[in-house]
Amino acid sequence: MDTLSAFESALVRLGGTLLSRRGRAASLLVLIYHRVTTVADPMMPSEPDAHRFAAQMDLLADNFSVLPLREGVRRLREGTLPARAVCITFDDGYANNFTVAMPILHARGLTATVFVAPAFLNGGRMFNDTVYEAIRQAPPQLDLRAHGLDQYSLSDAPSRINAAQSIILKLKHLPAAERRGQAQALAEHVGARLPADLMMTDDQVARMAASGIEIGAHTMTHPILATLDEATARAEINQSKERLQEITGAPVHSFAYPNGKPGQDYRHEHVLLARAAGFELAVSTSWGAATAAADPWQIPRVAPWDQRAFRYAARLVNAYRERHFRVA
């Protein structure tokens, strides 16, 4: 990733200040990441490698006001936010959050909130990663019609990415056990060797929390909450909080809805469950910035995937335009 010129930095700061003034007129931008790989992964071009992530963090530190998430939401409600306020979050609990991202953040005096689904810690693997690894290792021609899927021509990285994303989309809203079983059947079909070190260990989560990185809950098994009955949804939310508090020895204050699209992946009753569980705030994947009137249990977030510095910064500044007041 390149760096901003002095002129580009001035434009970014001016644009951000005009669209996100301090105090009562301020709005809060929350960034969402998942992985930070050691080197670029051709199967996941939107996920930054260490070099790109470090450049992004330098850009944020130099041109935005980076705050811890809980502080950002509290100051948003109080009307004391600085201009160009940004928070950094990660979803799921990947091991490279600890091994790659955390040292980069600490070296710049930055912090983040990492939302963890604790059922996958200590060698677990999410269904989508099983799909990605299977497609990564699959032969150039893959016929999955016997598994209720399609035929795929996997001639290059883009075709493999498209196939993996298509399969994940078809499986995502199935019951958790069924989607996990179908992903595993796909891996066995192609004879894939699946990694067992993608997610953090309990010890890494505890050490991350002790270092000042906030640990938030992300349900136990990352289900789409809208597909669950109320009792199961409540258990997923509450048990993730309890388990992470056991691991870290500290209160867990923040929650992230899996997948996170309001009305599609979670509903109003799940917001009430998050509040009843004692969370101070919860985040979604609605795109845009939060205003002081935004629901603290439905804070929007944006995913910054641009590889050029000015486009990355411009996307963030533009996201301040999409101001969320309250999600129904």
C-alpha positions, 0 to 999 in steps of 0.5 A: 500500500502506498502512502498519502502525499501531504496534499492528500492528507490535507484533503482527507483531514479537511473532508473528514472534519467537514463531515464529522465535526467535533462535539454534538455534530460528530459521528463515529466511524467503526471499522471492521476487519477479520484477518491480517495475514503475514503475506498476501493471500490470493484467495482473500484479496480484500484481507490486508497482509501485514504490510498493508495493514501497517500502512493503513494504521499509519494513515489512521494514526496520522489523519483520524482520531482513533479511539477504543470502541467503548470510549468512542460510543460513550463519547458519541452519546455524551457529545464529546467526540473529536472530529474524524473519530474512528474505532477499529474492530475485528470479528471471529477471533483469528490467530493472526489478530494476535500474532500479526495485527496486535503488534502492529497496533501496539507499535503505533499506540492504537487499540481495537476490539476483537469479537470472538466466537469462543467455540472455535478457539483452540483448533476450531474452524469456521465453516467458511474457512473450511470452504475456502481451504477446500476450494483452494486445494480443489482440482481445476474441474470440480463437480459438486452436484451430488452435494446439492451445489454446482459444477465449477471451473477453477482455472485461476484465483478469481474463479476459485474466489467466486466459487468459494463465495458462491458456496458460502452464500448457499450454506450461510443461512442453513442451520449451523450443524447442517452448514458445518456438515456440508462444508466438511463433506466438500473438504472430504470430497476434494481431499483437502488438508484442513488447518487447525491453527486458524483461530486463537487459543484461550491463552492468546485471547487472555494475553490479548485482553491483558495487553489492552485489546478489548475482547467482545462476544460474537456468540458461541458458534457464529450462527445467523441469529434470525434462524434460531429460536429465542432460547437458542439465540439467548444461549448463544449470546449469554454463553459467549459472554460468560465463556470469554469472561472466564478466559479473560478474567474480566467483564465483557462489555461489547457484542457483535451480531454474526453476519450483522445485517439488521432484519436479515441476520438479526432482528429486534428481539436479538437486540433486546437479548443483547441488552438483557445480557448486560452488554453496553453496546453492540455492533452490526454491519450496516454501512455508515457512521453512527450519530449521537441518536444511533442505537448503541446496540446497533452501531454501524460499521464499514469494511475498508478494503481498498489497496491504494492509500487515497482510495482507502482514506476517501472511502472512510471520509465518504462513509461519514456521509451515511449517518445512522440515527436509529435502525428499526 
